Amino acid sequence: MKQIEPFAKTPKPPYYAVIFTSIKIDEDKGYAKMSEKMLDLLKVQEGFLGFESAREELGITVSYWENEESILKWKANIEHQEAQKLGKEVWYRSYKIRVAKVERDYEF
Amino acid sequence: MKQIEPFAKTPKPPYYAVIFTSIKIDEDKGYAKMSEKMLDLLKVQEGFLGFESAREELGITVSYWENEESILKWKANIEHQEAQKLGKEVWYRSYKIRVAKVERDYEF
């Protein structure tokens, strides 16, 4: 996934961050296409604030959310559920998800 | 920076995450050497739990901490202060830091 802006434009804290760390298989196997589809869906999700992503051996995607409820709704989204299933079955060797409340932020 | 393990071995939540998102200059200018030095320092910091890092256009480094106090101590560390100064003056075009409390996590 590619973000258009360098950093996600998040509001003043508090808000939520979902830190998704993953190891992918080398082959694409439909991953790029699904990523695009998920990104289109994400953009219209209630409470979605933006995301940041980078991958070397390890991939890190941090998505930002207004509150916990919006995170749970996204997790339960039917099309996202299908992507999660394929993620486990096909694309990811392993992943870790951490849900965190952003308490303060600053930039340079 | 390279992590040895794929994912940081963090304890059961709650604990803290510092999400550091950055845009670097293209040249190294001493960055790699300083990263190694900072990693050596980090490893012996009280309350440091581990980190995960990846860079494409955007760099994302997430470091994990036992509590807020340990984050503030690391921020105030003299050698780290020098690295922060050089970061602003030399290596980073811009960065954003978010301090967040990890409330729950799960993995696959």
Backbone of each chain as ProteinMPNN parsed JSONL, in Angstrom:
{"seq_chain_A": "MKQIEPFAKTPKPPYYAVIFTSIKIDEDKGYAKMSEKMLDLLKVQEGFLGFESAREELGITVSYWENEESILKWKANIEHQEAQKLGKEVWYRSYKIRVAKVERDYEF", "coords_chain_A": {"N_chain_A": [[0.846, -1.199, 0.0], [0.43, 2.264, -0.7], [0.869, 5.443, 0.702], [-0.556, 8.638, 0.064], [0.035, 11.155, 1.124], [2.965, 12.09, 3.025], [2.888, 11.721, 5.886], [0.257, 10.446, 7.949], [-2.606, 12.451, 8.329], [-3.463, 13.204, 11.241], [-5.777, 14.011, 13.908], [-5.746, 16.139, 16.891], [-4.494, 14.345, 19.716], [-6.611, 12.583, 22.116], [-6.515, 9.636, 20.006], [-6.8, 6.587, 18.12], [-4.359, 4.027, 17.33], [-3.624, 1.36, 15.148], [-1.27, -0.967, 15.09], [0.164, -2.84, 12.749], [2.153, -5.462, 12.171], [4.019, -7.426, 9.977], [5.098, -10.472, 8.311], [5.482, -11.276, 5.035], [4.766, -13.666, 2.379], [6.96, -14.305, -0.426], [5.868, -14.223, -3.009], [3.285, -12.528, -4.933], [0.53, -13.326, -5.355], [-2.13, -12.219, -5.63], [-2.153, -10.311, -3.69], [-1.47, -7.53, -3.977], [-3.59, -6.511, -5.475], [-5.716, -6.978, -3.719], [-4.89, -5.346, -1.605], [-5.223, -2.796, -2.693], [-7.988, -2.783, -3.013], [-8.795, -3.008, -0.332], [-7.795, -0.624, 0.632], [-9.385, 1.24, -0.713], [-11.81, 0.644, 0.473], [-11.22, 1.202, 3.146], [-10.876, 3.978, 3.124], [-13.463, 4.969, 3.153], [-14.448, 4.15, 5.532], [-16.102, 4.685, 8.571], [-14.712, 6.782, 10.964], [-12.103, 6.294, 10.265], [-8.842, 7.566, 10.051], [-6.448, 7.716, 8.663], [-3.342, 6.314, 7.306], [-0.062, 4.809, 7.628], [2.702, 3.276, 6.002], [5.274, 0.84, 5.488], [7.65, -1.433, 4.077], [10.23, -3.785, 4.576], [12.159, -6.548, 5.154], [10.434, -6.961, 7.178], [7.101, -5.876, 7.417], [5.387, -2.893, 8.207], [2.386, -1.498, 9.033], [0.605, 1.215, 10.043], [-2.491, 2.107, 11.084], [-4.828, 4.732, 11.648], [-7.396, 5.748, 13.902], [-10.555, 7.088, 14.954], [-11.731, 6.123, 17.303], [-12.188, 3.207, 19.478], [-14.454, 1.795, 18.712], [-14.742, 2.269, 15.969], [-12.563, 0.839, 15.021], [-13.252, -1.803, 15.675], [-15.524, -2.093, 14.093], [-14.418, -1.986, 11.543], [-12.815, -4.262, 11.644], [-14.817, -6.161, 11.654], [-15.994, -5.865, 9.205], [-17.388, -7.287, 6.279], [-16.073, -7.701, 3.753], [-13.494, -7.137, 4.477], [-13.115, -9.147, 6.334], [-12.96, -11.348, 4.655], [-10.575, -10.741, 3.376], [-8.866, -10.871, 5.583], [-9.0, -13.588, 6.125], [-7.828, -14.696, 3.818], [-5.373, -13.533, 4.149], [-4.31, -14.954, 6.322], [-4.335, -17.524, 5.247], [-2.917, -17.368, 2.855], [-1.143, -15.005, 2.26], [0.418, -14.033, 4.5], [3.142, -15.0, 6.518], [3.349, -14.677, 9.196], [1.907, -12.475, 11.63], [1.502, -9.55, 13.708], [-0.698, -7.747, 15.736], [-1.312, -4.693, 17.243], [-3.263, -2.755, 19.332], [-3.557, 0.543, 20.123], [-3.785, 3.458, 22.195], [-3.325, 6.68, 21.207], [-1.665, 9.094, 22.957], [-0.181, 11.414, 22.976], [1.443, 13.567, 20.57], [4.025, 14.767, 18.381], [5.818, 16.803, 16.01], [8.362, 17.324, 13.444]], "CA_chain_A": [[0.0, 0.0, 0.0], [1.164, 3.53, -0.749], [0.118, 6.588, 1.161], [-0.366, 9.784, -0.823], [0.751, 12.132, 1.943], [4.018, 11.377, 3.756], [2.385, 11.275, 7.19], [-1.195, 10.488, 8.113], [-3.046, 13.71, 8.959], [-4.282, 12.828, 12.39], [-6.197, 15.155, 14.738], [-5.118, 16.188, 18.223], [-4.817, 13.179, 20.552], [-6.448, 11.148, 21.875], [-7.115, 8.849, 18.937], [-6.258, 5.228, 18.21], [-3.455, 3.493, 16.308], [-3.519, -0.089, 15.034], [0.071, -1.265, 14.567], [0.093, -4.166, 12.115], [3.499, -5.855, 11.776], [3.817, -8.703, 9.278], [6.058, -11.1, 7.397], [4.743, -11.749, 3.873], [5.431, -14.586, 1.467], [7.622, -13.526, -1.476], [4.993, -14.082, -4.177], [2.161, -11.61, -4.756], [-0.699, -14.148, -5.231], [-3.353, -11.428, -5.469], [-2.036, -9.409, -2.53], [-1.464, -6.118, -4.393], [-4.957, -6.18, -5.885], [-6.531, -6.926, -2.496], [-4.465, -4.165, -0.848], [-5.902, -1.646, -3.302], [-9.416, -2.889, -2.686], [-8.942, -2.705, 1.091], [-7.532, 0.801, 0.806], [-10.599, 1.93, -1.152], [-12.816, 0.425, 1.526], [-10.755, 1.909, 4.35], [-11.08, 5.431, 2.971], [-14.845, 5.359, 3.434], [-14.832, 3.63, 6.837], [-16.375, 5.68, 9.603], [-13.703, 6.862, 12.011], [-10.74, 6.084, 9.744], [-8.146, 8.86, 9.995], [-5.306, 7.672, 7.745], [-2.422, 5.223, 7.626], [1.34, 4.914, 7.192], [3.111, 1.913, 5.709], [6.598, 0.59, 4.906], [8.017, -2.842, 4.172], [11.512, -4.371, 4.155], [11.802, -7.935, 5.497], [9.268, -6.769, 8.024], [6.172, -4.824, 6.994], [4.672, -2.209, 9.287], [1.324, -0.586, 8.622], [-0.097, 1.786, 11.183], [-3.706, 2.835, 10.696], [-5.285, 5.603, 12.742], [-8.842, 5.672, 14.058], [-11.136, 8.012, 15.932], [-12.041, 5.458, 18.566], [-12.158, 1.744, 19.463], [-15.633, 1.298, 18.01], [-14.478, 2.297, 14.514], [-11.617, -0.26, 14.764], [-14.007, -3.054, 15.738], [-16.387, -2.134, 12.905], [-13.565, -2.339, 10.394], [-12.439, -5.666, 11.805], [-15.985, -6.999, 11.367], [-16.444, -5.634, 7.815], [-17.445, -8.571, 5.567], [-15.014, -7.822, 2.736], [-12.237, -7.164, 5.221], [-13.038, -10.494, 6.916], [-12.483, -12.222, 3.581], [-9.146, -10.42, 3.206], [-8.166, -11.398, 6.761], [-8.944, -15.041, 5.948], [-6.801, -14.941, 2.797], [-4.116, -13.124, 4.768], [-3.815, -16.087, 7.111], [-4.183, -18.733, 4.426], [-2.051, -17.199, 1.681], [-0.123, -13.956, 2.124], [1.292, -13.764, 5.647], [3.753, -16.084, 7.302], [2.938, -14.354, 10.565], [1.706, -11.046, 11.869], [1.159, -9.137, 15.072], [-1.527, -6.544, 15.735], [-1.37, -4.03, 18.544], [-4.214, -1.642, 19.345], [-2.989, 1.476, 21.098], [-4.393, 4.782, 22.28], [-2.31, 7.731, 21.082], [-1.896, 10.061, 24.034], [0.441, 12.692, 22.586], [2.261, 13.474, 19.364], [4.698, 16.003, 17.969], [6.485, 16.607, 14.727], [9.424, 18.232, 13.009]], "C_chain_A": [[0.885, 1.252, 0.0], [0.288, 4.633, -0.174], [0.431, 7.761, 0.259], [0.422, 10.867, -0.093], [1.876, 11.397, 2.677], [3.547, 10.87, 5.115], [0.861, 11.343, 7.199], [-1.567, 11.794, 8.827], [-4.022, 13.407, 10.079], [-4.635, 14.072, 13.21], [-5.396, 15.213, 16.034], [-5.457, 14.92, 18.992], [-5.872, 13.565, 21.592], [-7.136, 10.641, 20.613], [-6.428, 7.485, 19.0], [-5.319, 4.881, 17.051], [-3.534, 1.974, 16.326], [-2.185, -0.38, 14.34], [0.055, -2.702, 14.061], [1.477, -4.497, 11.564], [3.407, -7.236, 11.137], [5.033, -9.167, 8.484], [5.242, -11.719, 6.274], [5.493, -12.906, 3.21], [6.056, -13.733, 0.352], [6.708, -13.246, -2.665], [3.83, -13.13, -3.88], [0.852, -12.363, -4.501], [-1.963, -13.348, -4.927], [-3.311, -10.406, -4.349], [-2.168, -7.923, -2.923], [-2.879, -5.656, -4.745], [-5.865, -6.043, -4.649], [-6.174, -5.699, -1.653], [-5.167, -2.913, -1.371], [-7.376, -1.609, -2.934], [-9.669, -2.505, -1.222], [-8.736, -1.211, 1.358], [-8.742, 1.631, 0.383], [-11.702, 1.824, -0.105], [-12.492, 1.232, 2.784], [-11.119, 3.391, 4.302], [-12.489, 5.886, 3.317], [-15.343, 4.791, 4.771], [-15.023, 4.773, 7.823], [-15.255, 5.638, 10.649], [-12.279, 6.621, 11.546], [-10.062, 7.43, 9.535], [-6.979, 8.888, 9.018], [-4.398, 6.513, 8.103], [-1.028, 5.54, 7.098], [1.863, 3.494, 7.024], [4.518, 1.858, 5.121], [6.901, -0.895, 5.043], [9.456, -3.064, 3.74], [11.314, -5.879, 4.386], [10.502, -7.929, 6.289], [8.391, -5.673, 7.414], [5.502, -4.216, 8.212], [3.623, -1.296, 8.665], [0.642, -0.096, 9.891], [-1.326, 2.52, 10.651], [-4.221, 3.585, 11.924], [-6.8, 5.728, 12.711], [-9.327, 6.616, 15.138], [-11.313, 7.38, 17.307], [-12.023, 3.932, 18.382], [-13.29, 1.17, 18.622], [-15.376, 1.228, 16.499], [-13.494, 1.183, 14.129], [-12.363, -1.597, 14.718], [-14.937, -3.204, 14.542], [-15.597, -2.538, 11.663], [-13.152, -3.805, 10.458], [-13.581, -6.595, 11.393], [-16.522, -6.824, 9.939], [-16.315, -6.922, 6.983], [-16.302, -8.736, 4.549], [-13.629, -7.864, 3.38], [-12.033, -8.537, 5.885], [-12.483, -11.486, 5.892], [-10.981, -12.003, 3.352], [-8.321, -10.969, 4.378], [-7.957, -12.909, 6.644], [-7.836, -15.404, 4.939], [-5.418, -14.564, 3.325], [-3.488, -14.28, 5.536], [-3.498, -17.294, 6.242], [-3.105, -18.597, 3.354], [-0.867, -16.241, 1.879], [0.867, -13.804, 3.276], [1.862, -15.031, 6.256], [3.361, -15.91, 8.768], [2.679, -12.854, 10.657], [1.387, -10.794, 13.335], [0.37, -7.836, 14.982], [-1.585, -5.984, 17.141], [-2.315, -2.836, 18.436], [-3.809, -0.709, 20.479], [-3.671, 2.832, 21.034], [-3.305, 5.85, 22.235], [-2.628, 8.835, 22.077], [-1.287, 11.425, 23.724], [1.253, 12.494, 21.318], [2.942, 14.811, 19.11], [5.48, 15.736, 16.716], [7.562, 17.633, 14.463], [9.356, 18.299, 11.488]], "O_chain_A": [[1.946, 1.282, 0.623], [-0.889, 4.747, -0.518], [1.543, 7.877, -0.255], [1.37, 11.428, -0.642], [1.756, 10.197, 2.928], [3.783, 9.711, 5.458], [0.259, 12.191, 6.54], [-0.924, 12.188, 9.801], [-5.236, 13.363, 9.883], [-3.896, 15.057, 13.211], [-4.476, 14.421, 16.24], [-6.595, 14.456, 18.933], [-6.014, 14.743, 21.917], [-8.186, 11.14, 20.208], [-5.565, 7.264, 19.849], [-5.475, 5.382, 15.938], [-3.516, 1.363, 17.394], [-2.003, -0.078, 13.161], [-0.053, -3.651, 14.838], [1.924, -3.881, 10.596], [2.777, -8.13, 11.701], [5.868, -8.373, 8.053], [4.404, -12.588, 6.519], [6.686, -13.104, 3.44], [5.709, -12.561, 0.208], [6.762, -12.169, -3.259], [3.442, -12.95, -2.726], [0.147, -12.068, -3.536], [-2.767, -13.739, -4.081], [-4.297, -9.719, -4.083], [-2.889, -7.164, -2.275], [-3.306, -4.565, -4.367], [-6.669, -5.116, -4.554], [-7.054, -5.081, -1.054], [-5.642, -2.082, -0.597], [-7.932, -0.565, -2.593], [-10.615, -1.783, -0.908], [-9.413, -0.616, 2.197], [-9.085, 2.613, 1.042], [-12.425, 2.784, 0.164], [-13.364, 1.851, 3.394], [-11.593, 3.973, 5.277], [-12.701, 7.03, 3.721], [-16.52, 4.933, 5.105], [-14.215, 5.698, 7.897], [-14.904, 4.57, 11.15], [-11.343, 6.729, 12.338], [-10.632, 8.33, 8.919], [-6.56, 9.961, 8.586], [-4.64, 5.806, 9.082], [-0.842, 6.411, 6.248], [1.517, 2.607, 7.804], [4.904, 2.732, 4.344], [6.469, -1.541, 5.997], [9.87, -2.599, 2.678], [10.361, -6.44, 3.846], [9.614, -8.76, 6.098], [8.903, -4.656, 6.947], [5.099, -4.925, 9.133], [3.948, -0.423, 7.86], [0.166, -0.888, 10.704], [-1.201, 3.451, 9.856], [-4.074, 3.141, 13.062], [-7.411, 5.805, 11.645], [-8.619, 6.907, 16.102], [-11.079, 8.014, 18.336], [-11.863, 3.436, 17.267], [-13.109, 0.182, 17.911], [-15.743, 0.256, 15.84], [-13.581, 0.641, 13.027], [-12.131, -2.417, 13.829], [-15.123, -4.309, 14.032], [-16.061, -3.332, 10.845], [-13.143, -4.5, 9.442], [-13.349, -7.676, 10.852], [-17.413, -7.562, 9.519], [-15.265, -7.565, 6.983], [-15.651, -9.78, 4.497], [-12.72, -8.536, 2.893], [-10.906, -9.022, 5.98], [-11.657, -12.341, 6.212], [-10.223, -12.953, 3.16], [-7.213, -11.469, 4.184], [-6.907, -13.442, 7.004], [-7.024, -16.297, 5.181], [-4.419, -15.199, 2.987], [-2.292, -14.549, 5.417], [-2.515, -17.999, 6.473], [-2.458, -19.577, 2.986], [0.284, -16.633, 1.686], [2.033, -13.481, 3.049], [1.147, -16.008, 6.479], [3.081, -16.879, 9.474], [3.182, -12.073, 9.849], [1.05, -11.707, 14.088], [0.737, -6.931, 14.233], [-1.867, -6.698, 18.103], [-2.171, -2.004, 17.54], [-3.728, -1.115, 21.638], [-4.079, 3.294, 19.968], [-2.46, 5.915, 23.127], [-3.706, 9.43, 22.051], [-1.803, 12.459, 24.15], [1.699, 11.385, 21.025], [2.482, 15.855, 19.573], [5.776, 14.588, 16.387], [7.67, 18.654, 15.142], [10.151, 19.003, 10.865]]}, "seq_chain_B": "MKQIEPFAKTPKPPYYAVIFTSIKIDEDKGYAKMSEKMLDLLKVQEGFLGFESAREELGITVSYWENEESILKWKANIEHQEAQKLGKEVWYRSYKIRVAKVERDYEF", "coords_chain_B": {"N_chain_B": [[18.14, 0.671, 10.911], [18.211, -2.654, 12.075], [16.122, -5.275, 13.167], [16.654, -8.156, 15.174], [14.954, -10.314, 15.804], [11.852, -11.191, 14.169], [9.435, -9.934, 15.125], [8.972, -7.588, 17.776], [9.437, -8.772, 21.059], [7.084, -8.389, 23.087], [5.532, -7.846, 26.311], [2.454, -8.904, 27.995], [-0.173, -6.612, 27.343], [-1.042, -3.806, 29.508], [1.354, -1.739, 27.764], [3.774, 0.576, 26.403], [3.946, 2.217, 23.166], [6.105, 3.851, 20.928], [5.623, 5.52, 18.092], [7.471, 6.247, 15.42], [7.661, 8.107, 12.66], [9.214, 8.86, 9.628], [10.849, 10.968, 7.15], [13.718, 10.628, 5.413], [16.853, 12.161, 4.369], [18.539, 11.445, 1.224], [21.264, 10.776, 1.318], [23.716, 9.138, 3.441], [25.426, 10.29, 5.486], [26.549, 9.716, 8.067], [24.46, 8.551, 9.372], [23.859, 5.735, 9.519], [25.87, 4.763, 11.186], [25.309, 6.189, 13.536], [22.771, 5.142, 14.063], [23.342, 2.503, 14.773], [24.806, 2.972, 17.107], [22.843, 4.165, 18.693], [21.075, 2.039, 18.887], [22.562, 0.223, 20.39], [22.647, 1.642, 22.778], [19.941, 1.827, 23.365], [19.245, -0.821, 23.916], [20.121, -1.221, 26.517], [18.605, 0.483, 27.955], [16.505, 1.299, 30.666], [13.398, -0.231, 30.931], [12.993, -0.52, 28.219], [11.554, -2.431, 25.668], [11.743, -3.475, 23.115], [11.894, -3.22, 19.455], [10.525, -2.411, 16.185], [11.116, -2.05, 12.712], [10.952, -0.464, 9.501], [11.667, 0.729, 6.192], [10.606, 2.543, 3.387], [9.823, 4.893, 1.04], [8.861, 6.245, 3.108], [9.847, 6.011, 6.493], [9.269, 3.835, 9.196], [9.538, 3.395, 12.573], [8.841, 1.547, 15.351], [9.057, 1.687, 18.733], [9.013, -0.114, 21.807], [7.9, 0.153, 25.175], [8.032, -0.103, 28.751], [6.658, 1.767, 30.314], [5.533, 5.235, 30.587], [7.44, 6.755, 31.869], [9.9, 5.535, 31.298], [10.105, 6.134, 28.605], [10.353, 8.91, 28.627], [12.761, 9.166, 29.987], [14.541, 8.046, 28.139], [14.236, 9.869, 26.065], [15.442, 12.041, 27.227], [18.044, 11.25, 27.509], [21.498, 11.945, 27.267], [23.26, 11.284, 25.09], [21.407, 10.452, 23.248], [20.014, 12.808, 22.948], [21.879, 14.294, 21.526], [21.874, 12.838, 19.152], [19.235, 13.314, 18.382], [19.353, 16.035, 17.851], [21.13, 16.115, 15.656], [19.55, 14.636, 13.964], [17.469, 16.417, 13.352], [18.951, 18.477, 12.205], [20.435, 17.292, 10.142], [19.73, 14.57, 9.1], [16.911, 14.054, 8.828], [14.14, 15.005, 6.817], [11.653, 15.497, 7.683], [9.678, 14.506, 10.502], [7.418, 12.513, 12.506], [6.198, 11.906, 15.72], [4.495, 9.664, 17.732], [3.101, 8.906, 20.801], [1.848, 6.138, 22.362], [-0.455, 4.125, 24.209], [-0.458, 0.729, 24.443], [-3.189, -1.302, 24.356], [-4.303, -3.755, 23.763], [-3.315, -6.828, 22.144], [-2.707, -9.152, 19.465], [-1.78, -12.15, 17.667], [-0.697, -13.917, 14.684]], "CA_chain_B": [[18.249, -0.264, 12.023], [17.676, -3.995, 11.8], [15.787, -6.06, 14.353], [17.133, -9.528, 15.056], [13.725, -11.107, 15.756], [10.91, -10.513, 13.27], [8.578, -9.031, 15.891], [9.437, -7.301, 19.134], [8.811, -9.649, 22.055], [6.492, -7.53, 24.104], [4.759, -8.576, 27.323], [1.014, -8.665, 27.932], [-0.554, -5.21, 27.561], [-0.635, -2.583, 28.838], [2.712, -1.216, 27.679], [3.735, 1.754, 25.534], [4.572, 2.205, 21.842], [6.45, 5.148, 20.334], [5.579, 5.368, 16.637], [8.334, 7.295, 14.851], [7.519, 8.077, 11.205], [10.171, 9.87, 9.169], [11.37, 11.06, 5.784], [15.159, 10.865, 5.507], [17.574, 12.595, 3.171], [19.025, 10.253, 0.507], [22.631, 10.457, 1.728], [23.843, 8.562, 4.775], [25.992, 11.337, 6.358], [26.765, 9.276, 9.443], [23.205, 8.049, 9.953], [23.929, 4.29, 9.82], [26.731, 4.608, 12.357], [24.565, 6.678, 14.696], [21.684, 4.19, 14.334], [23.937, 1.384, 15.518], [25.141, 3.46, 18.446], [21.587, 4.357, 19.431], [20.511, 0.715, 19.169], [23.322, -0.31, 21.527], [22.196, 2.372, 23.965], [18.539, 1.45, 23.594], [19.173, -2.168, 24.496], [20.372, -1.2, 27.962], [17.724, 1.462, 28.598], [15.512, 0.747, 31.577], [12.018, -0.183, 30.436], [12.923, -0.749, 26.767], [11.046, -3.787, 25.436], [12.061, -3.953, 21.77], [11.447, -2.309, 18.407], [10.303, -2.93, 14.841], [11.48, -0.955, 11.832], [10.954, -0.685, 8.056], [11.712, 2.0, 5.478], [10.565, 2.693, 1.921], [9.964, 6.361, 1.026], [8.585, 6.573, 4.503], [10.406, 5.102, 7.484], [8.475, 3.674, 10.42], [10.157, 2.634, 13.657], [8.013, 1.514, 16.557], [9.763, 1.137, 19.887], [8.072, -0.492, 22.86], [8.384, 0.573, 26.489], [7.221, -0.54, 29.899], [5.808, 2.848, 30.828], [5.833, 6.583, 30.099], [8.655, 7.254, 32.513], [11.062, 5.015, 30.565], [10.15, 6.875, 27.333], [10.859, 10.248, 28.93], [14.188, 9.024, 30.325], [15.259, 7.835, 26.879], [14.2, 11.148, 25.345], [16.347, 12.968, 27.907], [19.413, 10.7, 27.492], [22.408, 12.927, 26.665], [23.722, 10.869, 23.759], [20.231, 10.446, 22.393], [19.743, 14.226, 22.659], [22.797, 14.685, 20.45], [21.349, 12.197, 17.933], [18.003, 14.034, 18.016], [19.777, 17.321, 17.287], [21.638, 15.818, 14.311], [18.389, 14.199, 13.189], [16.777, 17.615, 12.839], [19.853, 19.315, 11.4], [21.079, 16.601, 9.028], [19.208, 13.337, 8.485], [15.476, 13.98, 8.548], [13.423, 16.138, 6.228], [10.554, 15.706, 8.63], [9.259, 13.298, 11.21], [6.271, 12.622, 13.416], [6.301, 10.965, 16.824], [3.236, 9.464, 18.456], [3.255, 8.065, 21.987], [0.561, 5.464, 22.495], [-0.561, 3.047, 25.193], [-0.983, -0.489, 23.834], [-4.245, -1.822, 25.232], [-4.484, -5.188, 23.482], [-2.572, -7.29, 20.973], [-2.883, -10.561, 19.111], [-0.895, -12.467, 16.569], [-0.95, -15.104, 13.868]], "C_chain_B": [[17.633, -1.607, 11.619], [17.295, -4.674, 13.118], [16.246, -7.491, 14.11], [15.938, -10.476, 14.938], [12.762, -10.419, 14.782], [10.002, -9.521, 14.0], [9.198, -8.782, 17.251], [8.688, -8.205, 20.111], [8.297, -8.815, 23.211], [5.662, -8.361, 25.079], [3.257, -8.38, 27.091], [0.734, -7.186, 28.11], [-1.126, -5.024, 28.97], [0.879, -2.338, 28.834], [2.66, -0.069, 26.672], [4.437, 1.528, 24.192], [4.9, 3.636, 21.447], [6.557, 4.926, 18.832], [6.326, 6.549, 16.023], [8.303, 7.148, 13.328], [8.399, 9.178, 10.632], [10.443, 9.811, 7.671], [12.828, 11.46, 5.909], [15.681, 11.568, 4.244], [18.126, 11.333, 2.49], [20.419, 9.819, 0.986], [22.665, 9.903, 3.152], [24.325, 9.611, 5.796], [26.112, 10.949, 7.838], [25.546, 8.668, 10.115], [23.311, 6.586, 10.394], [24.738, 4.042, 11.092], [26.0, 5.048, 13.636], [23.429, 5.728, 15.07], [22.187, 3.013, 15.162], [24.235, 1.775, 16.958], [23.874, 3.612, 19.297], [20.965, 3.012, 19.807], [21.232, 0.058, 20.352], [22.891, 0.341, 22.84], [20.791, 1.946, 24.374], [18.438, 0.145, 24.374], [19.388, -2.205, 26.007], [19.52, -0.155, 28.688], [16.706, 0.745, 29.477], [14.12, 0.872, 30.949], [11.87, -0.391, 28.942], [12.556, -2.21, 26.517], [11.413, -4.361, 24.074], [11.599, -2.947, 20.723], [11.26, -3.065, 17.096], [10.511, -1.767, 13.878], [11.419, -1.359, 10.364], [11.01, 0.675, 7.374], [11.524, 1.778, 3.983], [10.756, 4.199, 1.701], [9.824, 6.87, 2.457], [9.277, 5.566, 5.406], [9.48, 5.034, 8.693], [9.284, 2.841, 11.407], [9.229, 2.708, 14.856], [8.85, 0.92, 17.672], [8.745, 0.92, 21.005], [8.708, -0.302, 24.231], [7.448, 0.131, 27.597], [6.228, 0.515, 30.349], [6.283, 4.194, 30.282], [7.162, 7.104, 30.622], [9.899, 6.805, 31.724], [11.214, 5.726, 29.209], [10.773, 8.25, 27.563], [12.347, 10.214, 29.289], [15.029, 8.844, 29.07], [15.322, 9.132, 26.074], [15.237, 12.123, 25.924], [17.799, 12.485, 27.938], [20.351, 11.609, 26.689], [22.855, 12.541, 25.257], [22.578, 10.813, 22.759], [19.833, 11.878, 22.019], [20.608, 14.714, 21.501], [22.313, 14.1, 19.115], [20.086, 12.911, 17.448], [18.327, 15.363, 17.333], [20.268, 17.124, 15.841], [20.51, 15.355, 13.395], [17.678, 15.377, 12.554], [17.657, 18.404, 11.874], [20.313, 18.644, 10.117], [20.209, 15.53, 8.356], [17.745, 13.349, 8.071], [14.954, 15.244, 7.86], [12.266, 16.512, 7.14], [10.277, 14.403, 9.364], [8.04, 13.587, 12.081], [6.408, 11.538, 14.478], [4.956, 10.888, 17.545], [3.495, 8.504, 19.615], [1.89, 7.466, 22.324], [0.629, 4.323, 23.507], [-1.205, 1.83, 24.526], [-1.962, -1.137, 24.804], [-4.498, -3.308, 25.005], [-3.672, -5.566, 22.258], [-2.905, -8.75, 20.699], [-2.039, -10.86, 17.904], [-1.316, -13.734, 15.84], [0.406, -15.622, 13.405]], "O_chain_B": [[16.638, -1.65, 10.896], [18.067, -4.646, 14.076], [16.229, -7.976, 12.979], [15.919, -11.344, 14.066], [12.84, -9.206, 14.587], [9.821, -8.393, 13.542], [9.865, -9.652, 17.811], [7.474, -8.383, 20.01], [9.005, -8.574, 24.188], [5.156, -9.429, 24.735], [2.849, -7.765, 26.106], [1.356, -6.553, 28.964], [-1.636, -5.976, 29.562], [1.582, -2.688, 29.783], [1.59, 0.224, 26.138], [5.39, 0.755, 24.095], [4.073, 4.534, 21.609], [7.46, 4.238, 18.355], [5.878, 7.694, 16.096], [8.845, 6.191, 12.776], [8.342, 10.316, 11.099], [10.293, 8.775, 7.023], [13.139, 12.52, 6.453], [15.031, 11.563, 3.198], [18.176, 10.27, 3.109], [20.711, 8.625, 1.048], [21.77, 10.161, 3.957], [23.702, 9.793, 6.842], [25.817, 11.742, 8.732], [25.593, 8.309, 11.291], [22.906, 6.236, 11.503], [24.363, 3.241, 11.948], [26.061, 4.38, 14.668], [23.15, 5.528, 16.252], [21.544, 2.586, 16.121], [23.962, 1.026, 17.896], [23.848, 3.232, 20.468], [20.403, 2.856, 20.892], [20.606, -0.577, 21.2], [22.785, -0.321, 23.873], [20.495, 1.736, 25.551], [17.677, 0.016, 25.333], [18.899, -3.104, 26.692], [19.689, 0.067, 29.887], [16.126, -0.27, 29.09], [13.724, 1.946, 30.496], [10.75, -0.437, 28.435], [13.169, -3.117, 27.081], [11.402, -5.577, 23.884], [10.984, -1.935, 21.06], [11.753, -4.179, 16.913], [10.135, -0.634, 14.177], [11.795, -2.478, 10.016], [10.479, 1.657, 7.89], [12.192, 0.936, 3.382], [11.769, 4.742, 2.141], [10.537, 7.758, 2.926], [9.285, 4.374, 5.1], [8.972, 6.056, 9.154], [9.669, 1.711, 11.105], [8.875, 3.793, 15.318], [9.304, -0.221, 17.573], [7.765, 1.653, 21.136], [9.896, -0.562, 24.423], [6.238, 0.009, 27.405], [5.097, 0.201, 30.72], [7.307, 4.276, 29.603], [7.903, 7.794, 29.922], [10.826, 7.587, 31.509], [12.332, 5.898, 28.723], [11.616, 8.697, 26.785], [13.099, 11.124, 28.936], [16.109, 9.425, 28.953], [16.35, 9.448, 25.476], [15.827, 12.923, 25.198], [18.687, 13.231, 28.35], [20.034, 11.995, 25.564], [22.833, 13.366, 24.343], [22.759, 11.092, 21.573], [19.371, 12.128, 20.905], [20.147, 15.44, 20.621], [22.338, 14.774, 18.086], [19.891, 13.09, 16.246], [17.669, 15.762, 16.372], [19.88, 17.858, 14.933], [20.511, 15.645, 12.199], [17.326, 15.347, 11.375], [17.185, 18.927, 10.865], [20.556, 19.317, 9.115], [19.984, 15.597, 7.147], [17.375, 12.725, 7.076], [15.267, 16.37, 8.247], [11.952, 17.686, 7.336], [10.615, 13.323, 8.879], [7.692, 14.737, 12.348], [6.7, 10.385, 14.162], [4.366, 11.904, 17.914], [4.044, 7.419, 19.422], [0.914, 8.184, 22.542], [1.65, 3.648, 23.635], [-2.357, 1.889, 24.097], [-1.604, -1.476, 25.932], [-4.861, -4.033, 25.931], [-3.374, -4.713, 21.422], [-3.33, -9.484, 21.591], [-1.621, -9.949, 17.189], [-2.158, -14.503, 16.304], [0.474, -16.625, 12.695]]}, "name": "protein", "num_of_chains": 2, "seq": "MKQIEPFAKTPKPPYYAVIFTSIKIDEDKGYAKMSEKMLDLLKVQEGFLGFESAREELGITVSYWENEESILKWKANIEHQEAQKLGKEVWYRSYKIRVAKVERDYEFMKQIEPFAKTPKPPYYAVIFTSIKIDEDKGYAKMSEKMLDLLKVQEGFLGFESAREELGITVSYWENEESILKWKANIEHQEAQKLGKEVWYRSYKIRVAKVERDYEF"}
